[in-house]
Amino acid sequence: MTPLAHADVAFWWTVVGALTFPFLFFVSAPYGKLVRDGWGGRVDGRLGWFIQEIPSPIVLTVAFLRGANEVATDDLLTFPDAPTLPPSALTRACVAAWWIHYLNRAVRYPLTRTMSDTTAPVVAMAIAFNLGAFWLSRRSPYDRVRALAHGGAHLNDPSLFVVALGGALFLGGAALNVASDSTLRALRRGGPRKDARKHFIPRGGMFELVTCPHYLGECLEWAGFAIATRTVAGWAFAFWTFANLMPRAVAYRKWYRDKFGAAFPKRRRAMIPFAW
């Protein structure tokens, strides 16, 4: 696919995200705390999560290895620029960031916590979304490196500062994501087995400001990735992440307020501190 056609796909991907964004405020995806009947067969939460997330690191590994070996085709599993642009340190760093993020989501996350059931349609849609997001974003590291290389980038180039800034934001978001997830796990750790699926109000850290700091962390991660790669695909994926998680954070805040009433802090926002 040509760069222009790829940009067109990224544009329409963003349009779909913009249309989905308001819809999700009225219809929340039926998994986790918001799982409910009428949405297809139930699937064990941890198994469903693993199945829907594991394709991303697997396909990325295959794609990068094929790209590194300079396979001269442009299909789902190949980086388009591989024949003319072998992977650089920057490319490998971007790929590693994506790979580590999704390996953490697919393996560590479901293995280290109890999870409510999900539904078969959610798992299927998540697989399709993750593969679509990968296909769209797979160009980002190579496009960015090509731009730097053709521009004669060096250590004093402002564009490299932007890459470093994006990388720092990605790492900061990842740290917030992992730390918040650890707080949620600790709520149930050491309790009676019969309480394994009970819910509690999270306290401490960013939980004092927002209901879903782990969602905020993920949005920061992909905003950082978009800044570092500076590609249409990167920004499209960052926007989709926000469009998907912001409505869910609002729904979770409502869930906590309905369940715990006055015990839930009124000033705690959904995902954006002091704002939303």
C-alpha positions in Angstrom: 0.0 0.0 0.0 1.3 3.5 -0.9 2.0 6.0 1.8 -1.0 8.1 0.5 -3.4 5.2 0.6 -2.1 4.3 4.1 -2.8 7.9 5.2 -6.3 7.6 3.8 -6.9 4.4 5.8 -5.6 6.1 8.9 -8.0 9.1 8.3 -11.1 6.9 8.0 -9.9 4.8 11.0 -10.0 8.1 12.9 -13.4 9.0 11.6 -14.8 5.7 12.8 -13.2 6.3 16.2 -14.8 9.8 16.3 -18.2 8.2 15.5 -17.7 5.4 18.1 -16.7 7.8 20.9 -20.2 9.3 21.6 -21.8 5.9 21.1 -19.8 4.3 23.9 -21.2 6.8 26.4 -24.6 5.1 25.9 -23.6 1.5 25.3 -20.6 0.1 27.3 -18.8 -3.0 26.1 -20.1 -5.9 28.2 -17.0 -7.1 30.0 -15.4 -6.7 33.4 -17.6 -4.8 35.9 -20.0 -3.9 33.1 -20.6 -7.5 31.9 -24.3 -8.3 31.4 -26.7 -10.7 29.8 -27.9 -10.4 26.2 -24.5 -10.0 24.6 -23.7 -13.6 23.6 -22.0 -16.4 25.5 -19.9 -15.8 28.5 -16.2 -16.4 28.4 -13.8 -16.7 31.4 -12.3 -13.2 31.9 -8.7 -14.3 32.0 -8.9 -16.7 29.1 -10.8 -14.2 27.0 -8.4 -11.5 27.7 -5.4 -13.7 26.8 -7.0 -14.8 23.5 -7.9 -11.2 22.4 -4.5 -9.7 23.3 -1.9 -12.3 22.4 -2.3 -11.9 18.6 -0.6 -8.4 18.7 2.8 -9.5 20.1 2.8 -12.7 18.0 2.0 -10.9 14.7 4.4 -8.1 15.5 7.2 -10.6 16.1 6.6 -12.3 12.8 6.3 -8.9 11.0 9.5 -7.5 12.4 11.5 -10.7 11.7 10.3 -10.7 8.1 11.0 -7.0 7.8 14.4 -7.4 9.3 15.1 -10.1 6.7 14.1 -7.7 4.0 11.2 -9.6 2.5 10.3 -7.6 -0.5 6.5 -7.7 -0.3 3.9 -5.4 1.2 1.3 -7.6 2.9 -0.1 -7.9 6.4 3.1 -9.4 7.9 5.7 -7.1 6.3 7.0 -3.7 7.0 6.7 -1.8 3.6 10.1 -0.1 3.9 12.0 -3.2 5.0 13.8 -3.8 1.6 15.3 -0.3 1.6 15.5 0.5 5.3 16.9 -2.1 7.7 15.8 -1.7 11.3 17.7 1.0 13.2 18.0 1.4 16.9 15.1 3.8 16.9 13.0 1.4 14.9 13.8 -1.4 17.3 13.0 0.8 20.3 9.6 1.6 18.9 8.9 -2.0 18.0 10.1 -3.1 21.5 7.8 -0.6 23.2 4.8 -2.0 21.3 5.8 -5.6 21.9 6.5 -5.2 25.7 3.2 -3.3 26.1 1.1 -6.0 24.5 3.0 -8.9 26.0 2.4 -7.4 29.4 -1.3 -7.0 28.6 -1.7 -10.5 27.1 0.3 -12.5 29.7 1.2 -10.8 32.9 -2.2 -9.0 33.3 -4.5 -12.0 33.2 -2.1 -14.2 35.2 -1.8 -11.9 38.1 -5.5 -11.0 38.9 -9.0 -12.3 39.1 -11.2 -11.0 36.3 -15.0 -10.9 35.8 -16.3 -12.8 32.8 -16.3 -11.3 29.3 -18.5 -12.2 26.3 -17.6 -13.9 23.0 -18.5 -10.9 20.8 -16.2 -8.7 22.9 -13.3 -11.1 22.5 -13.9 -11.3 18.7 -14.2 -7.5 18.3 -11.1 -7.0 20.4 -9.1 -9.4 18.2 -10.2 -7.6 15.1 -9.4 -4.2 16.6 -6.0 -5.2 17.8 -5.0 -6.7 14.4 -6.4 -3.7 12.6 -4.5 -1.3 14.9 -1.3 -3.3 14.3 -1.8 -3.3 10.5 -2.3 0.5 10.6 0.5 1.3 13.0 3.1 -1.1 11.7 4.5 1.6 9.4 5.1 4.1 12.2 8.6 3.1 13.3 9.9 2.8 9.7 8.2 6.0 8.5 9.8 7.9 11.4 13.2 6.5 10.8 13.0 7.2 7.1 12.1 10.8 7.8 15.0 11.2 10.2 17.4 9.6 7.8 16.4 11.6 4.8 16.5 14.7 6.8 20.1 14.1 7.9 19.2 13.8 11.5 22.0 14.1 14.1 22.2 14.4 17.9 21.5 18.2 17.8 18.4 17.7 15.5 15.2 19.0 17.3 13.4 16.1 15.8 15.4 13.7 18.0 14.4 15.8 21.0 10.7 15.2 20.0 11.4 11.4 19.8 13.0 11.5 23.3 10.0 13.5 24.6 7.6 10.9 23.1 9.6 8.1 24.6 9.6 9.7 28.0 5.8 10.2 27.8 5.4 6.5 26.8 7.5 5.3 29.7 5.7 7.6 32.1 2.3 6.3 30.9 3.5 2.7 31.2 4.7 3.3 34.8 1.3 4.8 35.7 -0.5 2.0 34.0 1.5 -0.7 35.9 1.4 1.1 39.2 -2.3 1.6 39.1 -2.9 -2.1 38.1 -0.7 -3.1 41.1 -2.9 -1.0 43.4 -6.1 -2.8 42.0 -4.5 -6.2 42.5 -3.4 -5.4 46.0 -7.1 -4.7 47.0 -7.8 -8.4 46.8 -4.5 -9.8 47.8 -4.4 -11.8 51.0 -8.2 -11.7 51.5 -10.4 -14.7 52.0 -10.9 -16.9 48.9 -14.7 -16.1 49.0 -13.9 -12.4 48.7 -11.7 -12.9 45.6 -14.3 -11.2 43.4 -15.5 -8.5 45.8 -14.9 -4.9 44.8 -13.4 -2.1 46.8 -12.7 1.6 46.4 -9.1 2.0 45.3 -7.0 4.5 47.4 -3.7 6.2 47.0 -1.6 7.6 44.2 -3.5 8.8 41.1 -6.6 7.0 42.4 -7.1 10.0 44.7 -7.7 12.1 41.5 -9.3 9.8 39.0 -11.2 6.6 38.9 -9.2 4.9 36.1 -5.6 6.1 36.2 -4.6 2.9 34.4 -6.6 4.1 31.5 -5.0 7.5 31.7 -1.6 5.8 31.7 -2.5 3.9 28.5 -3.6 7.0 26.8 -0.3 8.7 27.7 1.6 5.7 26.4 0.1 5.9 22.9 0.3 9.7 22.8 4.0 9.3 23.5 4.3 6.7 20.8 2.5 9.0 18.3 4.8 11.9 19.3 7.9 9.7 18.9 6.9 8.3 15.5 5.2 11.5 14.3 3.0 9.5 11.9 -0.7 9.7 10.9 -1.0 6.0 12.0 0.5 6.7 15.4 -1.9 9.6 16.1 -4.9 7.6 14.8 -4.2 4.8 17.2 -3.7 7.3 20.1 -7.0 8.9 19.3 -8.8 5.5 19.2 -7.3 4.6 22.5 -8.8 7.7 24.1 -12.1 7.3 22.3 -12.4 3.8 23.6 -11.2 4.3 27.2 -12.7 7.7 28.1 -16.3 6.6 27.9 -15.5 3.4 29.8 -13.8 5.4 32.6 -17.0 7.5 32.8 -19.1 4.3 33.0 -16.8 2.9 35.7 -17.1 6.1 37.8 -20.8 5.8 37.6 -20.6 2.1 38.6 -18.5 3.0 41.7 -20.9 5.8 42.7 -23.9 3.6 42.3 -22.3 0.8 44.3 -20.7 2.7 47.1 -22.8 5.8 47.3 -21.5 8.5 49.6 -18.3 6.5 50.4 -17.0 7.1 46.9 -15.1 10.5 46.7 -17.2 13.0 44.9 -14.2 15.0 43.6 -12.6 11.9 42.0 -12.9 12.4 38.2 -13.2 9.6 35.6 -9.9 9.7 33.8 -8.6 13.3 33.5 -7.6 14.9 36.8 -9.8 17.9 37.8 -11.6 17.9 34.5 -13.4 14.7 33.3 
